[in-house]
Amino acid sequence: MAKQLVEMLKGEFDPKEYKDEYRERVKEFVEKKARGHAPRLRLVKTKRKAASLDKILAKSIESLKKKKRHVA
């Protein structure tokens, strides 16, 4: 299943399509700290945990299949 998912995701990588949110938060934290402000720390909410890797892979594959159907 993992191999199938990787095959479906093959393609050109364009880093401009992604945003480094972690880096932005750290930079913001450091800048506020440097200005003498006490930055407010906040918890990042996480998605609920999946039951198993098999289910996650199956959902990912199904999602990619649906996207490819809509594109074609």
C-alpha positions in Angstrom: 0.0 0.0 0.0 2.8 2.4 0.9 4.5 1.8 -2.5 1.2 2.4 -4.3 0.9 5.8 -2.4 4.4 6.8 -3.3 3.9 5.9 -6.9 0.8 8.1 -7.0 2.6 11.0 -5.4 5.5 11.0 -7.9 6.0 14.1 -9.8 7.8 17.4 -9.9 8.5 19.1 -6.5 7.8 22.8 -6.3 8.9 24.2 -2.9 6.8 27.4 -3.6 3.7 25.3 -3.1 4.6 24.8 0.6 4.7 27.2 3.5 7.1 26.7 6.4 4.7 27.5 9.3 7.1 26.2 12.0 9.9 28.5 10.8 7.5 31.5 10.7 6.4 30.9 14.3 9.9 30.5 15.6 11.0 33.7 13.8 8.0 35.6 15.2 8.8 34.3 18.7 12.5 35.3 18.5 11.6 38.8 17.1 9.2 39.5 19.9 11.7 38.2 22.5 14.4 40.5 21.0 12.1 43.5 21.3 11.6 42.8 25.0 8.1 41.4 24.8 7.2 38.2 26.5 5.9 36.1 23.7 2.7 34.2 24.4 3.2 30.5 24.0 0.3 28.6 22.6 -0.4 25.0 22.1 -0.8 23.7 18.5 -3.9 21.6 18.2 -3.3 18.3 16.6 -5.7 16.1 14.6 -7.1 13.1 16.3 -5.0 10.0 16.1 -5.8 7.4 13.5 -6.4 3.8 14.4 -3.8 2.3 12.2 -1.2 3.0 9.5 -3.2 0.7 7.1 -6.3 2.9 7.4 -4.2 6.1 6.9 -2.6 4.8 3.8 -5.9 3.5 2.4 -7.5 6.9 2.9 -4.6 8.7 1.3 -4.7 6.4 -1.7 -8.5 6.9 -2.1 -8.2 10.6 -1.8 -5.5 10.7 -4.5 -7.7 8.5 -6.8 -10.6 10.9 -6.3 -8.4 13.9 -7.2 -7.0 12.3 -10.3 -10.6 11.4 -11.4 -11.6 15.1 -11.1 -8.5 16.3 -12.9 -8.9 13.9 -15.8 
